[in-house]
Amino acid sequence: MKIEITKGKFKGIRGRVVGVYTDGRYDINVIKSKPTQPTQPSQPKIPTQMVIKINNCREI
């Protein structure tokens, strides 16, 4: 299943679900990062794997 993050500082990132936790979180592999923007030192580096809450994303 593919999802897109809808809330938080990683909003707009898409990923593939590789695991589901019983407390309501997905373990995802990032497959599409945010659109390319001029890099600024204050922007966080986007990880390749993340664990996010189910209510902070939507299925695509």
PyMOL Python script that loads the backbone (N, CA, C, O; Angstrom):
from pymol import cmd

cmd.read_pdbstr("""\
ATOM      1  N   MET A   1       0.855  -1.177   0.000  1.00  0.00           N
ATOM      2  CA  MET A   1       0.000   0.000   0.000  1.00  0.00           C
ATOM      3  C   MET A   1       0.898   1.236   0.000  1.00  0.00           C
ATOM      4  O   MET A   1       1.905   1.282   0.706  1.00  0.00           O
ATOM      5  N   LYS A   2       0.526   2.226  -0.792  1.00  0.00           N
ATOM      6  CA  LYS A   2       1.283   3.471  -0.846  1.00  0.00           C
ATOM      7  C   LYS A   2       0.517   4.555  -0.101  1.00  0.00           C
ATOM      8  O   LYS A   2      -0.709   4.627  -0.182  1.00  0.00           O
ATOM      9  N   ILE A   3       1.250   5.402   0.627  1.00  0.00           N
ATOM     10  CA  ILE A   3       0.627   6.468   1.402  1.00  0.00           C
ATOM     11  C   ILE A   3       1.366   7.779   1.180  1.00  0.00           C
ATOM     12  O   ILE A   3       2.504   7.798   0.711  1.00  0.00           O
ATOM     13  N   GLU A   4       0.701   8.867   1.525  1.00  0.00           N
ATOM     14  CA  GLU A   4       1.298  10.202   1.483  1.00  0.00           C
ATOM     15  C   GLU A   4       1.084  10.854   2.840  1.00  0.00           C
ATOM     16  O   GLU A   4      -0.020  10.812   3.385  1.00  0.00           O
ATOM     17  N   ILE A   5       2.136  11.456   3.387  1.00  0.00           N
ATOM     18  CA  ILE A   5       2.043  12.116   4.689  1.00  0.00           C
ATOM     19  C   ILE A   5       1.310  13.437   4.509  1.00  0.00           C
ATOM     20  O   ILE A   5       1.636  14.212   3.610  1.00  0.00           O
ATOM     21  N   THR A   6       0.312  13.699   5.368  1.00  0.00           N
ATOM     22  CA  THR A   6      -0.524  14.892   5.235  1.00  0.00           C
ATOM     23  C   THR A   6      -0.308  15.907   6.341  1.00  0.00           C
ATOM     24  O   THR A   6      -0.821  17.022   6.247  1.00  0.00           O
ATOM     25  N   LYS A   7       0.434  15.560   7.386  1.00  0.00           N
ATOM     26  CA  LYS A   7       0.649  16.476   8.503  1.00  0.00           C
ATOM     27  C   LYS A   7       2.105  16.420   8.941  1.00  0.00           C
ATOM     28  O   LYS A   7       2.790  15.420   8.727  1.00  0.00           O
ATOM     29  N   GLY A   8       2.571  17.503   9.555  1.00  0.00           N
ATOM     30  CA  GLY A   8       3.911  17.523  10.128  1.00  0.00           C
ATOM     31  C   GLY A   8       4.953  18.086   9.190  1.00  0.00           C
ATOM     32  O   GLY A   8       4.635  18.561   8.100  1.00  0.00           O
ATOM     33  N   LYS A   9       6.221  18.028   9.627  1.00  0.00           N
ATOM     34  CA  LYS A   9       7.295  18.645   8.850  1.00  0.00           C
ATOM     35  C   LYS A   9       7.649  17.854   7.597  1.00  0.00           C
ATOM     36  O   LYS A   9       8.317  18.389   6.713  1.00  0.00           O
ATOM     37  N   PHE A  10       7.228  16.611   7.495  1.00  0.00           N
ATOM     38  CA  PHE A  10       7.482  15.808   6.300  1.00  0.00           C
ATOM     39  C   PHE A  10       6.248  15.710   5.415  1.00  0.00           C
ATOM     40  O   PHE A  10       6.095  14.733   4.682  1.00  0.00           O
ATOM     41  N   LYS A  11       5.368  16.700   5.468  1.00  0.00           N
ATOM     42  CA  LYS A  11       4.135  16.717   4.682  1.00  0.00           C
ATOM     43  C   LYS A  11       4.462  16.631   3.193  1.00  0.00           C
ATOM     44  O   LYS A  11       5.365  17.313   2.708  1.00  0.00           O
ATOM     45  N   GLY A  12       3.723  15.792   2.474  1.00  0.00           N
ATOM     46  CA  GLY A  12       3.911  15.653   1.037  1.00  0.00           C
ATOM     47  C   GLY A  12       4.798  14.495   0.633  1.00  0.00           C
ATOM     48  O   GLY A  12       4.877  14.169  -0.551  1.00  0.00           O
ATOM     49  N   ILE A  13       5.461  13.869   1.576  1.00  0.00           N
ATOM     50  CA  ILE A  13       6.333  12.740   1.257  1.00  0.00           C
ATOM     51  C   ILE A  13       5.484  11.491   1.051  1.00  0.00           C
ATOM     52  O   ILE A  13       4.530  11.242   1.789  1.00  0.00           O
ATOM     53  N   ARG A  14       5.846  10.710   0.035  1.00  0.00           N
ATOM     54  CA  ARG A  14       5.124   9.470  -0.258  1.00  0.00           C
ATOM     55  C   ARG A  14       6.000   8.279   0.070  1.00  0.00           C
ATOM     56  O   ARG A  14       7.228   8.349   0.003  1.00  0.00           O
ATOM     57  N   GLY A  15       5.345   7.184   0.427  1.00  0.00           N
ATOM     58  CA  GLY A  15       6.097   5.995   0.776  1.00  0.00           C
ATOM     59  C   GLY A  15       5.274   4.734   0.649  1.00  0.00           C
ATOM     60  O   GLY A  15       4.058   4.777   0.463  1.00  0.00           O
ATOM     61  N   ARG A  16       5.966   3.603   0.756  1.00  0.00           N
ATOM     62  CA  ARG A  16       5.332   2.292   0.684  1.00  0.00           C
ATOM     63  C   ARG A  16       5.334   1.692   2.087  1.00  0.00           C
ATOM     64  O   ARG A  16       6.368   1.660   2.755  1.00  0.00           O
ATOM     65  N   VAL A  17       4.180   1.220   2.524  1.00  0.00           N
ATOM     66  CA  VAL A  17       4.056   0.636   3.859  1.00  0.00           C
ATOM     67  C   VAL A  17       4.737  -0.730   3.864  1.00  0.00           C
ATOM     68  O   VAL A  17       4.446  -1.585   3.027  1.00  0.00           O
ATOM     69  N   VAL A  18       5.653  -0.925   4.823  1.00  0.00           N
ATOM     70  CA  VAL A  18       6.334  -2.211   4.954  1.00  0.00           C
ATOM     71  C   VAL A  18       6.011  -2.892   6.277  1.00  0.00           C
ATOM     72  O   VAL A  18       6.371  -4.051   6.487  1.00  0.00           O
ATOM     73  N   GLY A  19       5.332  -2.171   7.173  1.00  0.00           N
ATOM     74  CA  GLY A  19       4.959  -2.771   8.449  1.00  0.00           C
ATOM     75  C   GLY A  19       3.879  -1.965   9.134  1.00  0.00           C
ATOM     76  O   GLY A  19       3.758  -0.759   8.918  1.00  0.00           O
ATOM     77  N   VAL A  20       3.093  -2.636   9.963  1.00  0.00           N
ATOM     78  CA  VAL A  20       2.025  -1.981  10.712  1.00  0.00           C
ATOM     79  C   VAL A  20       2.184  -2.358  12.180  1.00  0.00           C
ATOM     80  O   VAL A  20       2.334  -3.533  12.514  1.00  0.00           O
ATOM     81  N   TYR A  21       2.150  -1.352  13.053  1.00  0.00           N
ATOM     82  CA  TYR A  21       2.250  -1.582  14.492  1.00  0.00           C
ATOM     83  C   TYR A  21       0.852  -1.609  15.107  1.00  0.00           C
ATOM     84  O   TYR A  21      -0.074  -0.994  14.578  1.00  0.00           O
ATOM     85  N   THR A  22       0.701  -2.318  16.215  1.00  0.00           N
ATOM     86  CA  THR A  22      -0.606  -2.450  16.853  1.00  0.00           C
ATOM     87  C   THR A  22      -1.054  -1.169  17.539  1.00  0.00           C
ATOM     88  O   THR A  22      -2.236  -1.031  17.853  1.00  0.00           O
ATOM     89  N   ASP A  23      -0.145  -0.227  17.780  1.00  0.00           N
ATOM     90  CA  ASP A  23      -0.522   1.026  18.438  1.00  0.00           C
ATOM     91  C   ASP A  23      -0.874   2.125  17.442  1.00  0.00           C
ATOM     92  O   ASP A  23      -0.956   3.290  17.829  1.00  0.00           O
ATOM     93  N   GLY A  24      -1.083   1.788  16.176  1.00  0.00           N
ATOM     94  CA  GLY A  24      -1.566   2.757  15.197  1.00  0.00           C
ATOM     95  C   GLY A  24      -0.491   3.504  14.449  1.00  0.00           C
ATOM     96  O   GLY A  24      -0.626   4.708  14.226  1.00  0.00           O
ATOM     97  N   ARG A  25       0.580   2.826  14.050  1.00  0.00           N
ATOM     98  CA  ARG A  25       1.642   3.460  13.273  1.00  0.00           C
ATOM     99  C   ARG A  25       2.006   2.589  12.080  1.00  0.00           C
ATOM    100  O   ARG A  25       1.857   1.368  12.110  1.00  0.00           O
ATOM    101  N   TYR A  26       2.490   3.251  11.020  1.00  0.00           N
ATOM    102  CA  TYR A  26       2.996   2.558   9.841  1.00  0.00           C
ATOM    103  C   TYR A  26       4.512   2.678   9.807  1.00  0.00           C
ATOM    104  O   TYR A  26       5.068   3.710  10.183  1.00  0.00           O
ATOM    105  N   ASP A  27       5.176   1.630   9.359  1.00  0.00           N
ATOM    106  CA  ASP A  27       6.599   1.653   9.054  1.00  0.00           C
ATOM    107  C   ASP A  27       6.673   1.773   7.537  1.00  0.00           C
ATOM    108  O   ASP A  27       6.180   0.893   6.832  1.00  0.00           O
ATOM    109  N   ILE A  28       7.282   2.849   7.015  1.00  0.00           N
ATOM    110  CA  ILE A  28       7.270   3.069   5.563  1.00  0.00           C
ATOM    111  C   ILE A  28       8.681   3.246   5.017  1.00  0.00           C
ATOM    112  O   ILE A  28       9.598   3.660   5.727  1.00  0.00           O
ATOM    113  N   ASN A  29       8.828   2.918   3.725  1.00  0.00           N
ATOM    114  CA  ASN A  29      10.017   3.250   2.953  1.00  0.00           C
ATOM    115  C   ASN A  29       9.641   4.414   2.054  1.00  0.00           C
ATOM    116  O   ASN A  29       8.648   4.344   1.329  1.00  0.00           O
ATOM    117  N   VAL A  30      10.424   5.485   2.093  1.00  0.00           N
ATOM    118  CA  VAL A  30      10.130   6.667   1.291  1.00  0.00           C
ATOM    119  C   VAL A  30      10.432   6.356  -0.167  1.00  0.00           C
ATOM    120  O   VAL A  30      11.523   5.887  -0.492  1.00  0.00           O
ATOM    121  N   ILE A  31       9.451   6.619  -1.062  1.00  0.00           N
ATOM    122  CA  ILE A  31       9.647   6.365  -2.488  1.00  0.00           C
ATOM    123  C   ILE A  31       9.626   7.641  -3.307  1.00  0.00           C
ATOM    124  O   ILE A  31      10.144   7.659  -4.424  1.00  0.00           O
ATOM    125  N   LYS A  32       9.043   8.705  -2.782  1.00  0.00           N
ATOM    126  CA  LYS A  32       9.045   9.970  -3.509  1.00  0.00           C
ATOM    127  C   LYS A  32       9.161  11.098  -2.500  1.00  0.00           C
ATOM    128  O   LYS A  32       8.311  11.257  -1.624  1.00  0.00           O
ATOM    129  N   SER A  33      10.212  11.867  -2.634  1.00  0.00           N
ATOM    130  CA  SER A  33      10.446  12.957  -1.699  1.00  0.00           C
ATOM    131  C   SER A  33       9.630  14.172  -2.073  1.00  0.00           C
ATOM    132  O   SER A  33       8.866  14.152  -3.038  1.00  0.00           O
ATOM    133  N   LYS A  34       9.798  15.232  -1.302  1.00  0.00           N
ATOM    134  CA  LYS A  34       9.129  16.495  -1.602  1.00  0.00           C
ATOM    135  C   LYS A  34       9.618  17.017  -2.945  1.00  0.00           C
ATOM    136  O   LYS A  34      10.701  16.630  -3.386  1.00  0.00           O
ATOM    137  N   PRO A  35       8.854  17.885  -3.612  1.00  0.00           N
ATOM    138  CA  PRO A  35       9.338  18.497  -4.849  1.00  0.00           C
ATOM    139  C   PRO A  35      10.644  19.238  -4.592  1.00  0.00           C
ATOM    140  O   PRO A  35      10.851  19.779  -3.506  1.00  0.00           O
ATOM    141  N   THR A  36      11.516  19.262  -5.579  1.00  0.00           N
ATOM    142  CA  THR A  36      12.815  19.903  -5.388  1.00  0.00           C
ATOM    143  C   THR A  36      12.644  21.390  -5.152  1.00  0.00           C
ATOM    144  O   THR A  36      11.948  22.083  -5.894  1.00  0.00           O
ATOM    145  N   GLN A  37      13.281  21.856  -4.123  1.00  0.00           N
ATOM    146  CA  GLN A  37      13.247  23.262  -3.750  1.00  0.00           C
ATOM    147  C   GLN A  37      14.676  23.701  -3.481  1.00  0.00           C
ATOM    148  O   GLN A  37      15.542  22.857  -3.251  1.00  0.00           O
ATOM    149  N   PRO A  38      14.944  25.000  -3.505  1.00  0.00           N
ATOM    150  CA  PRO A  38      16.291  25.442  -3.134  1.00  0.00           C
ATOM    151  C   PRO A  38      16.607  24.969  -1.714  1.00  0.00           C
ATOM    152  O   PRO A  38      15.837  25.210  -0.785  1.00  0.00           O
ATOM    153  N   THR A  39      17.731  24.302  -1.559  1.00  0.00           N
ATOM    154  CA  THR A  39      18.057  23.762  -0.246  1.00  0.00           C
ATOM    155  C   THR A  39      18.496  24.873   0.689  1.00  0.00           C
ATOM    156  O   THR A  39      19.282  25.746   0.322  1.00  0.00           O
ATOM    157  N   GLN A  40      17.983  24.823   1.880  1.00  0.00           N
ATOM    158  CA  GLN A  40      18.344  25.772   2.918  1.00  0.00           C
ATOM    159  C   GLN A  40      18.854  24.968   4.101  1.00  0.00           C
ATOM    160  O   GLN A  40      18.397  23.849   4.331  1.00  0.00           O
ATOM    161  N   PRO A  41      19.793  25.523   4.855  1.00  0.00           N
ATOM    162  CA  PRO A  41      20.351  24.767   5.977  1.00  0.00           C
ATOM    163  C   PRO A  41      19.315  24.392   7.033  1.00  0.00           C
ATOM    164  O   PRO A  41      19.513  23.428   7.771  1.00  0.00           O
ATOM    165  N   SER A  42      18.211  25.140   7.115  1.00  0.00           N
ATOM    166  CA  SER A  42      17.219  24.877   8.152  1.00  0.00           C
ATOM    167  C   SER A  42      16.285  23.717   7.804  1.00  0.00           C
ATOM    168  O   SER A  42      15.573  23.227   8.681  1.00  0.00           O
ATOM    169  N   GLN A  43      16.269  23.263   6.538  1.00  0.00           N
ATOM    170  CA  GLN A  43      15.374  22.180   6.151  1.00  0.00           C
ATOM    171  C   GLN A  43      15.921  20.843   6.641  1.00  0.00           C
ATOM    172  O   GLN A  43      17.116  20.582   6.503  1.00  0.00           O
ATOM    173  N   PRO A  44      15.062  19.989   7.214  1.00  0.00           N
ATOM    174  CA  PRO A  44      15.541  18.689   7.698  1.00  0.00           C
ATOM    175  C   PRO A  44      15.843  17.749   6.536  1.00  0.00           C
ATOM    176  O   PRO A  44      15.193  17.810   5.492  1.00  0.00           O
ATOM    177  N   LYS A  45      16.833  16.882   6.725  1.00  0.00           N
ATOM    178  CA  LYS A  45      17.140  15.882   5.721  1.00  0.00           C
ATOM    179  C   LYS A  45      16.046  14.820   5.756  1.00  0.00           C
ATOM    180  O   LYS A  45      15.621  14.401   6.833  1.00  0.00           O
ATOM    181  N   ILE A  46      15.593  14.387   4.592  1.00  0.00           N
ATOM    182  CA  ILE A  46      14.492  13.421   4.514  1.00  0.00           C
ATOM    183  C   ILE A  46      15.059  12.007   4.634  1.00  0.00           C
ATOM    184  O   ILE A  46      15.884  11.605   3.814  1.00  0.00           O
ATOM    185  N   PRO A  47      14.630  11.250   5.642  1.00  0.00           N
ATOM    186  CA  PRO A  47      15.130   9.877   5.799  1.00  0.00           C
ATOM    187  C   PRO A  47      14.525   8.946   4.753  1.00  0.00           C
ATOM    188  O   PRO A  47      13.513   9.269   4.131  1.00  0.00           O
ATOM    189  N   THR A  48      15.158   7.778   4.565  1.00  0.00           N
ATOM    190  CA  THR A  48      14.636   6.803   3.602  1.00  0.00           C
ATOM    191  C   THR A  48      13.629   5.862   4.247  1.00  0.00           C
ATOM    192  O   THR A  48      12.843   5.225   3.545  1.00  0.00           O
ATOM    193  N   GLN A  49      13.640   5.764   5.578  1.00  0.00           N
ATOM    194  CA  GLN A  49      12.669   4.947   6.301  1.00  0.00           C
ATOM    195  C   GLN A  49      12.090   5.773   7.436  1.00  0.00           C
ATOM    196  O   GLN A  49      12.810   6.537   8.078  1.00  0.00           O
ATOM    197  N   MET A  50      10.792   5.626   7.689  1.00  0.00           N
ATOM    198  CA  MET A  50      10.128   6.405   8.723  1.00  0.00           C
ATOM    199  C   MET A  50       9.068   5.557   9.406  1.00  0.00           C
ATOM    200  O   MET A  50       8.603   4.558   8.858  1.00  0.00           O
ATOM    201  N   VAL A  51       8.691   5.973  10.617  1.00  0.00           N
ATOM    202  CA  VAL A  51       7.543   5.400  11.323  1.00  0.00           C
ATOM    203  C   VAL A  51       6.607   6.561  11.601  1.00  0.00           C
ATOM    204  O   VAL A  51       6.988   7.516  12.278  1.00  0.00           O
ATOM    205  N   ILE A  52       5.368   6.490  11.081  1.00  0.00           N
ATOM    206  CA  ILE A  52       4.424   7.597  11.233  1.00  0.00           C
ATOM    207  C   ILE A  52       3.084   7.087  11.741  1.00  0.00           C
ATOM    208  O   ILE A  52       2.752   5.911  11.591  1.00  0.00           O
ATOM    209  N   LYS A  53       2.321   7.988  12.343  1.00  0.00           N
ATOM    210  CA  LYS A  53       0.990   7.640  12.845  1.00  0.00           C
ATOM    211  C   LYS A  53       0.021   7.489  11.675  1.00  0.00           C
ATOM    212  O   LYS A  53       0.136   8.188  10.668  1.00  0.00           O
ATOM    213  N   ILE A  54      -0.922   6.585  11.815  1.00  0.00           N
ATOM    214  CA  ILE A  54      -1.890   6.307  10.753  1.00  0.00           C
ATOM    215  C   ILE A  54      -2.748   7.530  10.443  1.00  0.00           C
ATOM    216  O   ILE A  54      -3.096   7.753   9.284  1.00  0.00           O
ATOM    217  N   ASN A  55      -3.102   8.337  11.465  1.00  0.00           N
ATOM    218  CA  ASN A  55      -3.978   9.482  11.210  1.00  0.00           C
ATOM    219  C   ASN A  55      -3.232  10.680  10.631  1.00  0.00           C
ATOM    220  O   ASN A  55      -3.854  11.719  10.407  1.00  0.00           O
ATOM    221  N   ASN A  56      -1.921  10.584  10.379  1.00  0.00           N
ATOM    222  CA  ASN A  56      -1.157  11.663   9.761  1.00  0.00           C
ATOM    223  C   ASN A  56      -0.875  11.394   8.288  1.00  0.00           C
ATOM    224  O   ASN A  56      -0.003  12.036   7.702  1.00  0.00           O
ATOM    225  N   CYS A  57      -1.593  10.460   7.682  1.00  0.00           N
ATOM    226  CA  CYS A  57      -1.330  10.134   6.285  1.00  0.00           C
ATOM    227  C   CYS A  57      -2.623   9.680   5.607  1.00  0.00           C
ATOM    228  O   CYS A  57      -3.649   9.453   6.248  1.00  0.00           O
ATOM    229  N   ARG A  58      -2.525   9.559   4.276  1.00  0.00           N
ATOM    230  CA  ARG A  58      -3.671   9.075   3.504  1.00  0.00           C
ATOM    231  C   ARG A  58      -3.165   8.103   2.446  1.00  0.00           C
ATOM    232  O   ARG A  58      -2.017   8.177   2.008  1.00  0.00           O
ATOM    233  N   GLU A  59      -4.042   7.195   2.048  1.00  0.00           N
ATOM    234  CA  GLU A  59      -3.676   6.204   1.039  1.00  0.00           C
ATOM    235  C   GLU A  59      -3.756   6.829  -0.349  1.00  0.00           C
ATOM    236  O   GLU A  59      -4.669   7.602  -0.641  1.00  0.00           O
ATOM    237  N   ILE A  60      -2.779   6.483  -1.210  1.00  0.00           N
ATOM    238  CA  ILE A  60      -2.796   6.994  -2.591  1.00  0.00           C
ATOM    239  C   ILE A  60      -2.800   5.836  -3.573  1.00  0.00           C
ATOM    240  O   ILE A  60      -2.813   6.055  -4.785  1.00  0.00           O
TER     241      ILE A  60
END
""", "prot")
cmd.dss("prot")
cmd.show_as("cartoon", "prot")
cmd.util.cbc("prot")
cmd.orient("prot")
